[in-house]
């Protein structure tokens, strides 16, 4: 499959050779086959060439400008990558879907934004140690291990200040 630039080069050559748009369209169809542009497109390009615009690139299109909050959103993410989309939404006064679209288009992926490190105070640590000691003192043999039912594994740590990314 040929690119648009290939068709445009052929059309420009036909224009400079003095062909009319219909003859140019027939030339493109004979050279490129059924994937050639429509006659209306050939007319449009001939009008453009007649105005001395020989650029083969697409014209700049007007449209809705990008949100000005894009830079604010990127600055917010760079300042604290652990923020969630809702936190950024509240901070920038932008809708959640807009924030999500901007971050997705830029290739960013959410990685556990709400992971909170599990830090215990000294009192909680002492309480936990006392409870564990009392439970272990109840069973001095290993027969009690058979009574444990494992539902879901959860490792409990008393110091985990770093968050995984």
Backbone bond lengths (Angstrom), bond angles and torsions (degrees), N, CA, C in turn:
res aa  C-N    CA-C-N  psi(-1)  N-CA   C-N-CA  omega(-1)  CA-C   N-CA-C  phi
1 X - - - 1.452 - - 1.526 108.56 -
2 X 1.319 115.82 132.81 1.459 120.78 -178.47 1.511 110.42 -87.77
3 X 1.297 114.20 156.39 1.456 118.24 -179.74 1.525 110.04 -85.97
4 X 1.300 114.63 170.24 1.464 120.09 179.41 1.520 111.15 -64.15
5 X 1.309 116.46 -33.36 1.460 119.91 -178.80 1.525 110.69 -63.26
6 X 1.325 117.60 -35.94 1.466 120.68 178.25 1.525 110.68 -61.70
7 X 1.326 117.35 -45.56 1.460 120.64 178.53 1.523 110.57 -62.52
8 X 1.311 115.56 -40.88 1.463 119.80 -176.87 1.524 111.09 -67.48
9 X 1.315 117.46 -34.95 1.468 120.72 176.97 1.527 109.89 -64.51
10 X 1.324 116.48 -43.41 1.469 120.44 178.45 1.523 110.06 -63.86
11 X 1.340 116.99 -42.09 1.465 119.96 179.43 1.525 111.09 -64.15
12 X 1.324 117.66 -39.98 1.464 120.81 178.59 1.530 110.39 -64.70
13 X 1.322 117.34 -40.38 1.471 120.83 177.39 1.527 110.54 -62.90
14 X 1.342 115.80 -43.00 1.468 119.69 178.36 1.526 110.95 -64.16
15 X 1.334 117.10 -39.55 1.470 121.30 179.10 1.523 110.29 -62.35
16 X 1.334 116.03 -45.77 1.466 120.27 -178.70 1.539 111.79 -71.09
17 X 1.332 117.10 -22.63 1.469 120.85 177.97 1.518 111.92 -82.95
18 X 1.330 117.17 -8.76 1.464 120.55 176.60 1.514 114.63 94.77
19 X 1.323 118.39 11.60 1.461 120.39 176.57 1.521 109.90 -71.56
20 X 1.345 115.32 152.34 1.466 118.22 171.03 1.529 107.92 -87.36
21 X 1.342 118.32 169.44 1.472 120.08 -175.71 1.525 114.53 -58.39
22 X 1.329 117.97 -35.97 1.470 119.99 -178.81 1.528 110.02 -68.56
23 X 1.331 116.83 -43.31 1.462 120.03 178.05 1.538 110.70 -64.69
24 X 1.340 115.61 -38.00 1.465 119.79 178.41 1.529 110.57 -64.59
25 X 1.338 116.33 -40.14 1.468 120.09 178.37 1.524 110.34 -62.85
26 X 1.334 117.04 -41.14 1.464 120.54 178.40 1.532 110.88 -63.87
27 X 1.332 116.09 -38.46 1.469 120.23 177.26 1.535 110.92 -62.19
28 X 1.336 115.89 -46.11 1.466 120.26 -178.42 1.525 110.23 -64.25
29 X 1.332 117.07 -41.43 1.468 120.60 179.48 1.528 110.21 -64.48
30 X 1.335 116.92 -40.23 1.470 118.81 -179.66 1.531 111.58 -69.27
31 X 1.337 117.15 -31.82 1.462 120.19 -179.68 1.527 113.02 -83.95
32 X 1.322 116.67 -42.40 1.465 120.68 -171.26 1.519 114.60 -105.25
33 X 1.299 117.95 -13.00 1.452 119.38 177.72 1.521 113.46 86.43
34 X 1.330 116.25 -158.39 1.468 120.74 -172.87 1.529 114.36 -70.94
35 X 1.320 118.07 -11.02 1.463 119.63 -179.65 1.522 112.40 -87.84
36 X 1.307 116.63 11.50 1.462 120.42 -178.77 1.532 110.07 -74.50
37 X 1.339 117.24 160.72 1.469 119.95 -177.86 1.528 111.79 -70.43
38 X 1.327 115.28 162.41 1.458 121.64 179.10 1.527 110.54 -71.44
39 X 1.322 115.29 164.77 1.461 120.92 179.78 1.524 110.95 -61.90
40 X 1.326 117.82 -37.82 1.467 121.17 179.62 1.527 110.88 -61.48
41 X 1.315 116.57 -36.94 1.465 120.33 177.90 1.525 110.11 -66.75
42 X 1.321 117.17 -39.77 1.464 121.04 177.99 1.526 109.80 -62.50
43 X 1.329 117.54 -43.07 1.470 121.10 177.47 1.532 110.67 -60.24
44 X 1.337 115.99 -43.12 1.468 119.83 179.93 1.523 111.41 -60.83
45 X 1.330 116.39 -42.98 1.465 119.91 -179.85 1.527 111.14 -69.63
46 X 1.318 118.25 -35.82 1.466 120.44 176.78 1.524 110.82 -66.11
47 X 1.339 117.28 -37.56 1.471 119.94 174.97 1.524 110.41 -62.34
48 X 1.292 116.25 -41.28 1.465 120.68 -179.78 1.535 110.72 -66.09
49 X 1.334 116.86 -41.80 1.464 119.98 177.94 1.526 110.67 -66.75
50 X 1.333 117.65 -35.00 1.464 121.19 179.18 1.527 111.34 -64.91
51 X 1.331 117.23 -26.50 1.474 121.77 177.81 1.529 111.33 -87.17
52 X 1.325 117.32 13.69 1.469 124.59 178.52 1.526 112.42 66.25
53 X 1.321 116.77 26.68 1.463 121.13 174.63 1.525 107.24 -102.41
54 X 1.335 115.83 95.79 1.451 120.79 -175.76 1.524 112.73 -98.43
55 X 1.305 116.79 14.45 1.459 121.06 176.80 1.527 108.83 -71.46
56 X 1.304 116.63 133.92 1.467 120.73 -178.60 1.520 112.68 -95.17
57 X 1.325 116.66 3.15 1.461 120.99 178.89 1.517 110.07 -85.49
58 X 1.329 115.92 160.09 1.457 120.40 175.81 1.518 109.62 -65.92
59 X 1.318 115.80 146.85 1.462 120.34 177.61 1.526 109.26 -72.08
60 X 1.311 115.35 153.23 1.463 119.97 177.32 1.520 107.91 -67.87
61 X 1.298 115.49 130.57 1.466 119.79 -177.46 1.511 110.37 -102.83
62 X 1.300 113.51 141.12 1.458 117.13 174.36 1.516 107.62 -82.73
63 X 1.259 115.81 159.12 1.452 120.28 -179.92 1.505 109.28 177.87
64 X 1.273 115.02 -177.42 1.446 119.13 -179.78 1.528 108.98 -66.29
65 X 1.322 117.38 126.56 1.464 118.73 -179.58 1.522 110.85 -68.36
66 X 1.327 114.41 155.58 1.451 117.81 177.76 1.515 109.40 -64.93
67 X 1.287 113.93 151.19 1.454 120.11 -178.83 1.519 110.18 -59.60
68 X 1.313 116.53 135.72 1.461 119.53 179.23 1.521 110.47 -72.98
69 X 1.311 115.64 -13.42 1.458 118.78 179.51 1.528 112.24 -79.94
70 X 1.330 117.32 -3.15 1.464 120.25 179.51 1.521 110.84 -58.48
71 X 1.320 116.55 -46.39 1.469 119.40 -179.78 1.520 110.98 -66.38
72 X 1.333 116.46 -36.06 1.469 120.12 178.71 1.526 110.05 -65.80
73 X 1.325 116.84 -40.20 1.467 121.34 179.89 1.530 110.15 -65.45
74 X 1.338 117.08 -44.81 1.467 119.81 178.36 1.520 111.27 -63.19
75 X 1.331 116.99 -39.26 1.467 119.95 178.51 1.524 110.46 -64.05
76 X 1.329 116.32 -39.30 1.460 120.70 179.37 1.525 111.18 -64.98
77 X 1.327 116.88 -41.43 1.466 120.79 179.82 1.526 110.66 -68.33
78 X 1.326 116.82 -39.81 1.465 119.40 179.78 1.521 111.22 -68.38
79 X 1.328 117.15 -33.06 1.461 120.20 179.14 1.524 111.00 -67.56
80 X 1.338 116.50 -40.96 1.462 120.36 -179.63 1.528 108.63 -146.13
81 X 1.325 118.47 95.29 1.462 120.97 -178.31 1.524 113.93 -65.99
82 X 1.326 118.24 -13.24 1.462 120.80 -178.23 1.523 112.36 -83.54
83 X 1.325 118.34 -0.31 1.466 120.55 -178.98 1.517 110.50 -70.58
84 X 1.307 114.80 146.28 1.456 119.97 176.26 1.525 108.69 -89.17
85 X 1.327 115.75 170.12 1.461 120.70 179.32 1.525 109.92 -62.52
86 X 1.319 116.90 -37.83 1.470 119.78 179.90 1.527 111.70 -67.54
87 X 1.330 117.57 -36.25 1.464 119.92 176.38 1.527 110.66 -64.00
88 X 1.323 116.21 -43.35 1.466 120.13 178.52 1.521 109.97 -65.62
89 X 1.333 116.49 -37.41 1.467 121.07 178.20 1.523 110.62 -59.35
90 X 1.328 116.25 -47.58 1.470 120.28 180.00 1.525 111.54 -65.28
91 X 1.315 115.95 -38.31 1.463 120.26 -176.34 1.529 112.63 -71.24
92 X 1.335 117.36 -37.75 1.465 120.81 -174.11 1.524 114.18 -101.47
93 X 1.318 118.37 -2.02 1.471 122.33 -177.05 1.533 111.39 55.32
94 X 1.315 115.64 43.25 1.455 122.98 178.10 1.520 107.43 -122.17
95 X 1.330 116.14 148.23 1.462 118.47 -177.85 1.525 110.87 -65.48
96 X 1.328 114.96 154.82 1.465 121.46 -177.85 1.520 110.99 -62.15
97 X 1.331 116.95 -40.38 1.463 119.72 -178.82 1.528 111.39 -66.54
98 X 1.336 117.19 -37.04 1.463 120.11 177.99 1.521 110.76 -66.12
99 X 1.331 116.43 -44.77 1.469 120.48 178.46 1.524 109.76 -60.47
100 X 1.317 116.59 -45.39 1.460 121.12 -179.36 1.527 111.09 -63.07
101 X 1.337 117.45 -43.11 1.468 121.07 179.15 1.520 111.70 -62.29
102 X 1.335 116.79 -44.22 1.465 121.05 -179.15 1.523 110.12 -62.90
103 X 1.315 116.88 -44.68 1.462 120.18 -178.92 1.527 111.48 -68.40
104 X 1.327 117.22 -37.11 1.461 121.03 179.44 1.524 110.72 -68.37
105 X 1.356 116.99 -44.01 1.462 120.50 179.23 1.521 112.16 -62.37
106 X 1.318 116.62 -31.32 1.465 119.70 -179.17 1.528 111.82 -81.63
107 X 1.336 117.25 -5.22 1.456 120.76 176.19 1.513 114.25 90.66
108 X 1.316 117.78 9.08 1.457 120.24 178.93 1.521 109.75 -81.28
109 X 1.315 116.40 145.54 1.457 122.21 -178.24 1.519 108.37 -126.26
110 X 1.330 116.56 137.06 1.465 120.82 179.02 1.520 109.55 -71.92
111 X 1.312 116.14 130.76 1.464 121.36 178.51 1.514 108.93 -130.19
112 X 1.298 116.86 93.60 1.468 124.07 175.08 1.529 112.68 48.38
113 X 1.324 119.08 65.30 1.463 119.68 -175.44 1.518 114.37 -71.96
114 X 1.332 118.96 -19.84 1.463 120.19 -175.37 1.521 113.06 -107.23
115 X 1.298 119.04 24.73 1.454 120.99 177.76 1.516 108.70 -74.99
116 X 1.307 115.78 120.31 1.459 121.05 -179.55 1.520 107.68 -110.21
117 X 1.328 118.31 126.28 1.461 119.16 178.67 1.523 110.97 -60.95
118 X 1.325 115.95 145.79 1.456 121.27 -177.25 1.526 108.40 -97.64
119 X 1.315 117.28 96.26 1.463 122.27 179.16 1.521 109.04 -106.82
120 X 1.317 115.68 131.53 1.459 121.04 178.06 1.521 109.60 -103.28
121 X 1.309 114.84 142.85 1.459 118.84 172.68 1.525 108.14 -77.77
122 X 1.315 115.93 169.06 1.470 120.19 -179.66 1.525 111.05 -62.72
123 X 1.335 117.04 -38.07 1.467 120.77 179.89 1.529 110.79 -65.85
124 X 1.341 116.91 -42.86 1.461 120.02 179.39 1.529 111.05 -65.40
125 X 1.314 116.58 -37.94 1.458 120.77 178.13 1.527 111.34 -63.82
126 X 1.343 116.60 -43.23 1.472 120.59 177.98 1.519 111.17 -63.40
127 X 1.323 116.97 -43.44 1.465 121.10 179.43 1.520 110.32 -61.23
128 X 1.314 116.69 -43.41 1.450 120.83 -179.81 1.529 111.39 -63.78
129 X 1.304 116.73 -42.64 1.463 120.59 178.49 1.522 111.88 -63.80
130 X 1.341 117.34 -40.46 1.468 120.90 178.81 1.516 110.97 -63.84
131 X 1.323 116.90 -44.48 1.465 120.72 -179.45 1.525 110.14 -64.03
132 X 1.319 117.32 -44.76 1.467 120.29 179.29 1.523 111.25 -63.04
133 X 1.318 117.14 -42.10 1.471 120.70 179.08 1.515 111.22 -63.13
134 X 1.334 116.75 -42.62 1.468 119.31 -179.41 1.524 111.10 -66.83
135 X 1.325 117.21 -38.09 1.460 119.76 178.58 1.528 111.39 -67.64
136 X 1.311 116.62 -39.56 1.462 119.54 178.25 1.523 112.12 -68.86
137 X 1.326 117.51 -31.92 1.469 119.86 179.54 1.525 111.53 -70.70
138 X 1.335 117.52 -22.14 1.460 120.09 178.02 1.527 110.92 -67.25
139 X 1.289 117.60 -36.89 1.455 121.69 -175.74 1.524 109.20 -121.30
140 X 1.312 116.54 101.50 1.458 120.19 178.98 1.527 111.92 -89.05
141 X 1.298 117.22 -10.87 1.460 120.34 177.95 1.529 108.59 -99.30
142 X 1.309 115.99 174.56 1.466 119.50 179.45 1.525 112.67 -96.69
143 X 1.328 118.13 6.74 1.462 120.96 -178.82 1.531 111.65 -67.86
144 X 1.307 116.77 -26.69 1.465 120.41 -178.05 1.527 112.45 -68.61
145 X 1.335 118.34 -16.48 1.466 120.79 -179.33 1.525 110.40 -63.86
146 X 1.338 116.75 -31.90 1.459 120.40 -179.56 1.521 112.46 -68.82
147 X 1.319 118.01 -18.22 1.466 120.67 -178.83 1.525 112.64 -86.55
148 X 1.308 117.44 -6.57 1.468 120.33 -178.78 1.523 109.26 -77.80
149 X 1.297 115.44 132.23 1.457 121.78 175.48 1.526 106.87 -111.30
150 X 1.312 116.25 120.36 1.463 120.67 -179.06 1.518 108.04 -90.72
151 X 1.318 115.35 117.93 1.466 120.84 178.94 1.526 110.52 -96.29
152 X 1.295 115.83 -51.30 1.453 121.15 -178.45 1.514 106.72 -153.42
153 X 1.289 117.49 138.59 1.450 119.48 -178.61 1.517 109.87 -82.73
154 X 1.308 115.32 131.78 1.458 121.46 175.12 1.503 106.90 -143.44
155 X 1.288 116.77 119.03 1.449 121.21 177.91 1.507 107.84 -87.60
156 X 1.280 116.70 126.19 1.456 121.65 -178.93 1.516 107.83 -105.08
157 X 1.298 114.67 121.59 1.459 119.73 177.98 1.513 108.35 -119.17
158 X 1.282 115.60 153.13 1.454 117.96 -179.79 1.524 112.02 -98.91
159 X 1.319 118.29 -2.22 1.453 120.86 176.92 1.519 108.51 -148.36
160 X 1.308 116.79 111.66 1.451 122.48 177.58 1.522 108.41 -145.10
161 X 1.338 118.03 69.66 1.462 119.11 -174.36 1.521 114.04 -74.24
162 X 1.327 118.27 -22.86 1.462 120.11 -177.44 1.510 110.56 -93.02
163 X 1.292 115.16 143.73 1.449 122.42 -179.77 1.521 108.64 -102.98
164 X 1.336 116.74 139.42 1.459 120.54 177.58 1.516 109.17 -77.42
165 X 1.313 116.18 143.54 1.468 120.52 176.24 1.487 110.32 -109.25
